[in-house]
Amino acid sequence: MTHARPGRPRLHRPRRPGSTARAEILDAAAELFTTRGFASTSTRLVAEAVGVRQASLYNHFATKDDILAALLEQTVAPTLSFCEQLGDDPPPEARLYALALFDTAQLVTGRWNLGALYLLPEVRTDRFTQFHAARTGLRACYRRLAVAVLGRRAAGADADDPRADLPFRLVESAINIRADGDTAAVADLPEVLAEAALRVLGFTGPVEPVREVARALVARVAASS
């Protein structure tokens, strides 16, 4: 990421959520990028939405691409960190459920539908290699857990099993569901997609015991963060 100059003290009453000017800038950019589009949003528009001069914005982000990269990181980094803290003790079904539960909540509870930015043509360029590497790492985490679940259900399941990618894809469907604007459906999505991530792998047992362990796992990891 391009390095910006250190930020200056804030001289205005905050218009946006966030404890820092940087957080306000990200919130404004998130709204504009997801509603107007990335190409149609200038740094001047972002600065105006925050209530600062355009030059002040550059104290926090050197380029518009840097703002987009920071927003994309927000969609992956917390879940990737969560995955790394899951451990090996609970059964893979509970760990996969917990991962899908946490990840879906990250995608649907933020103020703006940041996952929609994945589809921007600009994101396909080498400029966003770091984001793609993080997303690939998260996908690999899903696959490892999915293969473990499959292995407990059917002999011969391995890392190349095409079914192992389905939980990751199911969770990312939350992005399009949220874009459709069904508020009631979005509120239920974390539990719905977490269960679906198991069912698509052939899990046929009662989900309640798995859900209970998964929720405790999410709480434990959150408390340790």
Contacts in CASP RR format, 6 or more apart in sequence:
PFRMAT RR
TARGET T0000
AUTHOR 0000-0000-0000
METHOD contacts of the structure
MODEL  1
MTHARPGRPRLHRPRRPGSTARAEILDAAAELFTTRGFASTSTRLVAEAV
GVRQASLYNHFATKDDILAALLEQTVAPTLSFCEQLGDDPPPEARLYALA
LFDTAQLVTGRWNLGALYLLPEVRTDRFTQFHAARTGLRACYRRLAVAVL
GRRAAGADADDPRADLPFRLVESAINIRADGDTAAVADLPEVLAEAALRV
LGFTGPVEPVREVARALVARVAASS
1 66 0 8 1.000
1 69 0 8 1.000
1 70 0 8 1.000
1 130 0 8 1.000
2 62 0 8 1.000
2 63 0 8 1.000
2 65 0 8 1.000
2 66 0 8 1.000
3 62 0 8 1.000
4 58 0 8 1.000
4 59 0 8 1.000
4 60 0 8 1.000
4 61 0 8 1.000
4 62 0 8 1.000
4 66 0 8 1.000
5 58 0 8 1.000
5 59 0 8 1.000
6 59 0 8 1.000
7 21 0 8 1.000
7 22 0 8 1.000
7 59 0 8 1.000
7 60 0 8 1.000
8 56 0 8 1.000
8 59 0 8 1.000
10 20 0 8 1.000
10 21 0 8 1.000
12 51 0 8 1.000
12 52 0 8 1.000
14 24 0 8 1.000
15 24 0 8 1.000
15 49 0 8 1.000
15 50 0 8 1.000
15 51 0 8 1.000
16 23 0 8 1.000
16 24 0 8 1.000
16 27 0 8 1.000
16 28 0 8 1.000
16 49 0 8 1.000
16 50 0 8 1.000
17 23 0 8 1.000
17 24 0 8 1.000
17 27 0 8 1.000
17 111 0 8 1.000
18 24 0 8 1.000
18 27 0 8 1.000
21 50 0 8 1.000
21 52 0 8 1.000
21 56 0 8 1.000
21 60 0 8 1.000
22 60 0 8 1.000
22 61 0 8 1.000
24 50 0 8 1.000
25 46 0 8 1.000
25 47 0 8 1.000
25 50 0 8 1.000
25 52 0 8 1.000
25 57 0 8 1.000
25 60 0 8 1.000
25 61 0 8 1.000
25 67 0 8 1.000
26 67 0 8 1.000
26 70 0 8 1.000
26 71 0 8 1.000
26 74 0 8 1.000
27 111 0 8 1.000
27 112 0 8 1.000
28 46 0 8 1.000
28 49 0 8 1.000
28 50 0 8 1.000
29 41 0 8 1.000
29 46 0 8 1.000
29 67 0 8 1.000
29 68 0 8 1.000
29 71 0 8 1.000
30 71 0 8 1.000
30 111 0 8 1.000
30 112 0 8 1.000
30 114 0 8 1.000
31 49 0 8 1.000
31 111 0 8 1.000
31 112 0 8 1.000
32 41 0 8 1.000
32 45 0 8 1.000
32 46 0 8 1.000
32 49 0 8 1.000
33 41 0 8 1.000
33 68 0 8 1.000
33 71 0 8 1.000
33 117 0 8 1.000
33 120 0 8 1.000
34 112 0 8 1.000
34 113 0 8 1.000
34 114 0 8 1.000
34 116 0 8 1.000
34 117 0 8 1.000
36 45 0 8 1.000
37 120 0 8 1.000
38 64 0 8 1.000
38 68 0 8 1.000
38 117 0 8 1.000
38 120 0 8 1.000
38 122 0 8 1.000
39 122 0 8 1.000
41 64 0 8 1.000
42 64 0 8 1.000
43 54 0 8 1.000
43 57 0 8 1.000
43 58 0 8 1.000
43 61 0 8 1.000
43 64 0 8 1.000
43 67 0 8 1.000
44 54 0 8 1.000
46 57 0 8 1.000
46 64 0 8 1.000
46 67 0 8 1.000
47 53 0 8 1.000
47 54 0 8 1.000
47 56 0 8 1.000
47 57 0 8 1.000
50 57 0 8 1.000
61 67 0 8 1.000
61 70 0 8 1.000
65 122 0 8 1.000
65 127 0 8 1.000
65 128 0 8 1.000
68 117 0 8 1.000
68 120 0 8 1.000
68 122 0 8 1.000
68 123 0 8 1.000
68 128 0 8 1.000
69 127 0 8 1.000
69 128 0 8 1.000
69 130 0 8 1.000
69 131 0 8 1.000
71 114 0 8 1.000
71 117 0 8 1.000
72 114 0 8 1.000
72 117 0 8 1.000
72 118 0 8 1.000
72 123 0 8 1.000
72 128 0 8 1.000
72 131 0 8 1.000
73 130 0 8 1.000
73 131 0 8 1.000
73 134 0 8 1.000
74 114 0 8 1.000
75 106 0 8 1.000
75 107 0 8 1.000
75 114 0 8 1.000
75 115 0 8 1.000
75 117 0 8 1.000
75 118 0 8 1.000
76 131 0 8 1.000
76 134 0 8 1.000
76 135 0 8 1.000
76 138 0 8 1.000
77 134 0 8 1.000
78 106 0 8 1.000
79 99 0 8 1.000
79 102 0 8 1.000
79 103 0 8 1.000
79 106 0 8 1.000
79 138 0 8 1.000
80 134 0 8 1.000
80 137 0 8 1.000
80 138 0 8 1.000
80 141 0 8 1.000
81 225 0 8 1.000
82 99 0 8 1.000
82 102 0 8 1.000
82 103 0 8 1.000
82 218 0 8 1.000
82 221 0 8 1.000
83 99 0 8 1.000
83 138 0 8 1.000
83 141 0 8 1.000
84 141 0 8 1.000
85 221 0 8 1.000
85 224 0 8 1.000
85 225 0 8 1.000
86 95 0 8 1.000
86 98 0 8 1.000
86 99 0 8 1.000
86 217 0 8 1.000
86 221 0 8 1.000
87 95 0 8 1.000
90 98 0 8 1.000
90 213 0 8 1.000
90 214 0 8 1.000
90 217 0 8 1.000
91 152 0 8 1.000
91 210 0 8 1.000
91 213 0 8 1.000
92 145 0 8 1.000
92 148 0 8 1.000
92 149 0 8 1.000
92 152 0 8 1.000
93 149 0 8 1.000
93 152 0 8 1.000
93 198 0 8 1.000
93 203 0 8 1.000
93 210 0 8 1.000
94 210 0 8 1.000
94 213 0 8 1.000
94 214 0 8 1.000
94 217 0 8 1.000
95 145 0 8 1.000
95 214 0 8 1.000
95 217 0 8 1.000
96 142 0 8 1.000
96 145 0 8 1.000
96 146 0 8 1.000
96 148 0 8 1.000
96 149 0 8 1.000
96 167 0 8 1.000
96 197 0 8 1.000
96 198 0 8 1.000
97 194 0 8 1.000
97 195 0 8 1.000
97 197 0 8 1.000
97 198 0 8 1.000
97 207 0 8 1.000
97 210 0 8 1.000
97 211 0 8 1.000
97 213 0 8 1.000
97 214 0 8 1.000
98 194 0 8 1.000
98 213 0 8 1.000
98 214 0 8 1.000
98 215 0 8 1.000
98 217 0 8 1.000
98 218 0 8 1.000
98 221 0 8 1.000
99 141 0 8 1.000
99 142 0 8 1.000
99 145 0 8 1.000
100 167 0 8 1.000
100 170 0 8 1.000
100 171 0 8 1.000
100 190 0 8 1.000
100 193 0 8 1.000
100 194 0 8 1.000
100 197 0 8 1.000
101 190 0 8 1.000
101 191 0 8 1.000
101 194 0 8 1.000
101 214 0 8 1.000
101 215 0 8 1.000
101 218 0 8 1.000
102 190 0 8 1.000
102 218 0 8 1.000
102 221 0 8 1.000
103 138 0 8 1.000
103 171 0 8 1.000
104 171 0 8 1.000
104 174 0 8 1.000
104 189 0 8 1.000
104 190 0 8 1.000
104 193 0 8 1.000
104 194 0 8 1.000
105 190 0 8 1.000
107 113 0 8 1.000
107 114 0 8 1.000
107 115 0 8 1.000
107 171 0 8 1.000
107 172 0 8 1.000
107 174 0 8 1.000
107 175 0 8 1.000
107 178 0 8 1.000
108 174 0 8 1.000
108 177 0 8 1.000
108 178 0 8 1.000
108 186 0 8 1.000
108 187 0 8 1.000
108 189 0 8 1.000
108 190 0 8 1.000
113 175 0 8 1.000
113 178 0 8 1.000
113 179 0 8 1.000
115 175 0 8 1.000
116 175 0 8 1.000
116 179 0 8 1.000
117 123 0 8 1.000
118 172 0 8 1.000
118 175 0 8 1.000
122 128 0 8 1.000
123 131 0 8 1.000
138 168 0 8 1.000
139 165 0 8 1.000
139 168 0 8 1.000
142 164 0 8 1.000
142 165 0 8 1.000
142 167 0 8 1.000
142 168 0 8 1.000
142 171 0 8 1.000
143 159 0 8 1.000
143 164 0 8 1.000
143 165 0 8 1.000
143 168 0 8 1.000
144 159 0 8 1.000
145 167 0 8 1.000
146 161 0 8 1.000
146 163 0 8 1.000
146 164 0 8 1.000
146 165 0 8 1.000
146 166 0 8 1.000
146 167 0 8 1.000
146 168 0 8 1.000
146 197 0 8 1.000
146 201 0 8 1.000
147 157 0 8 1.000
147 158 0 8 1.000
147 159 0 8 1.000
147 161 0 8 1.000
147 164 0 8 1.000
149 198 0 8 1.000
149 201 0 8 1.000
149 203 0 8 1.000
150 157 0 8 1.000
150 161 0 8 1.000
150 163 0 8 1.000
150 164 0 8 1.000
150 201 0 8 1.000
150 202 0 8 1.000
151 157 0 8 1.000
153 201 0 8 1.000
153 202 0 8 1.000
153 203 0 8 1.000
157 164 0 8 1.000
163 200 0 8 1.000
163 201 0 8 1.000
164 201 0 8 1.000
166 197 0 8 1.000
166 200 0 8 1.000
166 201 0 8 1.000
167 197 0 8 1.000
167 198 0 8 1.000
167 200 0 8 1.000
167 201 0 8 1.000
170 193 0 8 1.000
170 196 0 8 1.000
170 197 0 8 1.000
170 200 0 8 1.000
171 193 0 8 1.000
171 197 0 8 1.000
173 193 0 8 1.000
174 186 0 8 1.000
174 189 0 8 1.000
174 193 0 8 1.000
177 185 0 8 1.000
177 186 0 8 1.000
177 189 0 8 1.000
178 186 0 8 1.000
178 189 0 8 1.000
191 211 0 8 1.000
194 211 0 8 1.000
194 214 0 8 1.000
195 207 0 8 1.000
195 211 0 8 1.000
198 207 0 8 1.000
198 210 0 8 1.000
END
